[in-house]
Each structure stands twice: as C-alpha cells, then as structure tokens.
Amino acid sequence: MSRRITFLFFLSIVTCSIQAQVSLYEDQFNGGVTGGSFSSGVTGSGSGVITLHIDSTSTIRKAYLMVGRLGPAPTMTVNLNSMVLTFDASNQATPDFLTGIYGGLSAVHAIDITSQVNPAVNTYNISYAQAGGGANFFTDFYLYVAYQKNSMPLVNTVIFLKTLDFMATEQYTLNLVNPVDTNVSIGFAMHGGYMCDASSDGENISVASTLLGNIGGGDPNNPPNICAGTAGSFYYENNTLFGLNGDSPNQLMAASDALSDVKNILPNNATVFDVQFEHFGGPGSSPDNSMWAWIMAYGNSNVQPTAVFSSPNHICPGTCTDFTNLSLNATSFIWSFPGGNPSVSTDVNPTSICYNTPGQYNVELIATNANGSDTLILPNYITVYPSPAPQGILQGGDTLYANSGAVSYQWYFDGNIIPGATFSFYVAPQSGNYNVVATDNNGCEVEAAIFDVVAGLTPTLSKGEGVAIFPNPVLETLTIRGLPYGTVAEISVYNVLGEMVLTVPLSSAGQADISSLPPEIYVLELISGCQYFHSRFIKK
C-alpha cells in the first residue's frame, strides 16, 4: 500500500492568525526515512557535508533537497556530490509569505532528486555561491530521503512546509492521512533557519499543546559562530527513531537538537493535531526565525506479514535457481523446497536451489514478524524439464558426427568455442580433442566429447587403397568399392545414438543387404582383421 499527496492546502481562521498547512509529500511504504541539513546562515555561499543513513540494499522511493528563500533571491546553483541543482521559480513549493526583516516575500523551494540518489551513499558534499545582496538569499538546506525495502515494516512519512508570514507565534493544524501508532516511535524533526542560540534568539516548539523545548544555534556540521539553521537529523526504520549529527531520539528538543519522539504526546490513532512555534528573542525583538519545514516519520506496530516470492521456475535437470523474496512486513523466513537441494533455507533470498530429477515441485515460504506469520504454498511451482536426448560423436574420416534431433549445436576444439560450427557434423581441420553441446527445444543442454581425433584421414583398409560406398542414399543394397580382392568381412550398422542395429555379412561382390532398416541416418563399420572402415549413409 502506498499513498502520496503533493501540495495539499488547508485553510481555517483562528483568532491569532491564519493556519495553513502545505504537505509536500506524504506516503506509506515498507522501508525507512532519513534527513539531514546544512546551513551557512544568510551569507549566500558555503560548503559542508550532510550525513544520512540509507540502507544500502534498499531502493530510493523519494528524495528532495529543500531550501528556504529569503526575498527575491537570484537563481542559485548547488552542487550536491555529482548533482548540479538550480533553485529558481520553477521549483517553488509554497505560496509566498512575508518576512519584514529579510527581503520581503519569501518561500520554500524543493527539487525532486529521487533518480539521482544512490542508496549506497550516505555522505553528501554540498557547496553553493550566489550573487545578490542584502537579505535576498537561498539559505538553510535539508536533504530528505525515503528508501524502500520490502522486508522492513511499514513506515509513514510526511513533509510539512511553512506558509505563514514570519511572526512571533505561528500555529498550524496538521492533518495526516495515516493515523499515528503510539506503541512505536513517532519522529518529529524541525528544519529551521537563522537561530543564533537557544537562550536569546531561538524558538519554543510545541506539539499538541506540549512544549518539546527551545531550539537555537547551528548544528555541529555548520560553520561555527554564525546564526545558521537548526534542524533535526535522523533516520527511522523498523519502527524505531534514531538521531544523527548530535540529535537525540527522545522527546526533548534543546539547543541544536531539533528532533523529538512525540509518541507520548499524541493520542493513539490521531490524524489531526496542532503545532506551535514561538520566537523568544526577548522584549521588543523581531520574529526573524525561519521554520521552513517539519518532517514526520512513524510506524505501525500491528501490521501482519505477507509472504510473496518469485523465481525463474522452468529449469533443466541438474541446474539451479535463485529465489527473490518480495514479502512485506516480515523479519524472518522459512523456505521449503521438496525435491530441491538444499530442501530448506532460512535465508532472505535463497540462491542455488538445485533440482536433478524431471518433474514438478511445490515451494513453500513462511514469513514471520512479531505479530504473526503468513504461509504461501505454490503447488507445482518449479517445473524441471525432461532430460535431453543423449549425445554421442562418431568419426568418419575427417568428419565428426553428433546425434541428430537437437535444436542447435555448438562445437568446441580443445575446450574453445569454434565460431560458426553449429551443425550436427563438423569437418575436423586439425588433430586434438573435440566436444559438442546440443540444445533441445526446452533450452536444455547435453554434451559429448571425442578425444585424440586425427585429422585429414581418408577411410582405408590397406595402404593407398581408398574405400567408398554407393549408392548413398540407399534403398536396399549397399555396394562397397575399393576393397582388396577376396576380402572377408562383416558389416555392423549403428544408429545416431551409437547403438548397433544391424550386423550383416559382406558378399563376395562387396554388397550388403540393409533393406530391413527404417529410413534414418546410419554409420557403417567394416572390420577385416586389424583393418577397419567407417562411413555415414542415409537409408531411404
């Protein structure tokens, strides 16, 4: 199950201000969420490092680089690892809101970088510089990544963006598509800007009328001694919140720790609650802090597992297959492969499950988590094709003959493929070892080999005397020409499987009756004393 909501606006009138909520992204999926920030304050340029936590075996479901804009800032180019990103009017994610101190009409911008994020990378170098003056800058960056992994439990996540003008107290009513589950961690992370410290120029953060704490001061990875952004860095997976970059996964927010677990504040199954951000700059101070965005990540403690898998399931005898686990919300697995080797496995994705005997075989998967288990049995899921017909090689002179009937052939010499040698026979140009791989109509292969082939031979029974048979093809009687006068011999006939199917005497006229044979390709063998002769013929 997955749900996405982009740019949803909710407006209502209250006594102190207009509450406004913009949801940049809201989703539910199996996997995790992570986020981190960098800020150089209102300097317009800077460089640093953002550190995340992404499961390297996951896939990226959604990724954004967000930034606040103060006033009519000129276009800015940001380098994020190998990415070159341009912030301008095309990626403004909120309506304009007013800051009376810095630049006037401002906004939050976001660029979707899902396709450019590698799950194996957790360190992101960021650098930027822009023209402009006064307070017209892009400032305070936040990198957000949602990563999918089906073996992890469900996670819910939402990014809310600022819409109210800068003021001493900002209040928002948040609406969630998926209710919170207070039996597991509920992560709430701030993305703020230009808070010099937590004592004289910071922000009180409240959720559901409960004060989480006051935040202010730059994060550890920001340049020191500047009024930079304060943000919550975190990752959330397996129903658990973890802090990054000095942030703690407890309820308290304090100083540069802008991360909170709010599971003890919200009612279970809540979908609507208020948040409040209150500037505490002292008497007469101006509300100059930027609450650009706040990010939530929360799980579900009652999800049942679902067993799902796939595999190449039509295979040849003696071969192996791998299984891909597509189960949801499961933490452990038991596989059963009757007829396979091995026959059981507890691996997430079993590999090299081998089947030697033709037939059909069931596969069973039991997927389990803390809430229960789910069993999937697929009857006759694995089909092992019949064994291909056996192969053999016969030599007639300098020609090698494989058994006919296969769909394709490939000949090899001394273990190396012979380009273009794809017929059932091959004329050997050099002496050595030959083998042929024949493939049947199921794609199954069988191999035969012949060793110590001597190339360039003409079949002979005595020195200098060539022997030939005719007619070929033949209907009833074969005549063998070139035999020495008075040769006494017996003829043996073999089919393409190498089986002897006929033995007949050779007449004094050098003839043999083969009329009893069915139409097929045969190999004739004539032996006289220590001399021999082989030749291939076709029976009509």
SULQUI-V307169 format. One line per field, one symbol per residue. ss: DSSP state (~ for helix, > for strand, _ for the rest). phi: phi as a letter, one per 30 degrees, with the letter a starting at -180 (. if undefined). burial: b if it has 16 or more other ideal C-beta (glycine too) atoms within 10 Angstrom, else e. A space follows every 50 residues. Layout:
ss->???
phi->???
burial->???
This chain:
ss->_______>>>>>>____>>>>>>>>>>>>>>>>>>>>>______>>>>>> >_______>>>>>>>>>>>>_____>>>>>__>>>>>_~~~>____>>>_ ___>>>>>>>>>_~~~______>>>>>>>_______>>>>>>>>>>>>__ ___>>>>>>>>_______>>>>>>>__________>>>>>>>>_______ __>>>>>__>>>>>>_______________>_>>>>>__>>>>>______ ___>>_>_>>>__________>>>>>>>>__________>>>>>>>>>>_ _____>__>>>__>>___>>>_>>>__>___>>>>>____>__>>_____ __>>>___>>>>>>>>>>>__>>>>>>>>>>>>>________>>>>__>> >>_____>>>>>>__>>_______>>>____>>>>>>>>_____>>>>>> >>>______>>>__>>_>>>___>__>>>>>________>>>>>_____> >>>>>_____>>>______>>>>>>>>>__>>>>>>>>>_
phi->.bbbbbhccbbacbdcaddbbbcdababaclbbbaababciccialaabc ccbbddcccdcabbccadbcidddebcccbhcdccccaddcdcbddbccd ccijdbaccbcdcedcccddcccbdbbaabdkaiccbdaicbccbcbcad ddddbcaacccdbdddadbcbbccccdcddcddbdbdbbcbcbhcdaccb bbbdcbbhicddkccljddecdedibdcdcbccabbahibcbcbhidcdc ddcahddcbbccddcdddidbbacbbbbdbdjeidcdcdccdabccbacb dcdddbdbabadbbbceicbbcccdcdciccbbbcbbdicbdcbacddbd bhccbccekbbdbbbccbbdclbbccccdhdcccddddedcabccbiccc ccddjddbbbcbbhicdceidbcdbadddbdlcbbbccccdcidcbbbbb chdcdidcebcaeicdcbbadadbcbbccccjddeidcabccbcdddicd cabbdddddibbdcddddeacbccbbbbiccbbbacbccd
burial->eeeeeeeeeeeeeeeeeebbbbbbbbbbbbbbbbbbbbbbbbebebebeb ebbbbeebebbbbbbbbbbbbebeebebebeeeebebeeebebbeebebe ebbeebbbbbbebeebbebeebebebebebebeebbbbbbbbbbbbbbbb bbbbbbbbbbbbbbbbbeebbbebbbebbbbbebbbbbbbbbbbbbbbee bbbbbbbeeeebbbbbbbbebbeeebbbbbbbbbbbbbbebbbbbebbbb bebbbbbbbbbbbebbeeebeebebbbbbbbeeeeebbbbbbbbbbbbbb eebebebbbebebebbbeeebebebebbbbeebebebebbeeeebeebbb eebebeeeeebebbbbbbbeeeebeeeeeebbebbebbeebbbbbbbbeb bbbeebeebbbbbeeeebeebeebbbebeeeeebbbbbbbebebbbebeb eebeeeeebebeeeeebebeeeebeeebebebbeeebebebebbbbeeee ebeeebeeebebebeebeeebbbbbbebeebebbbbbebe
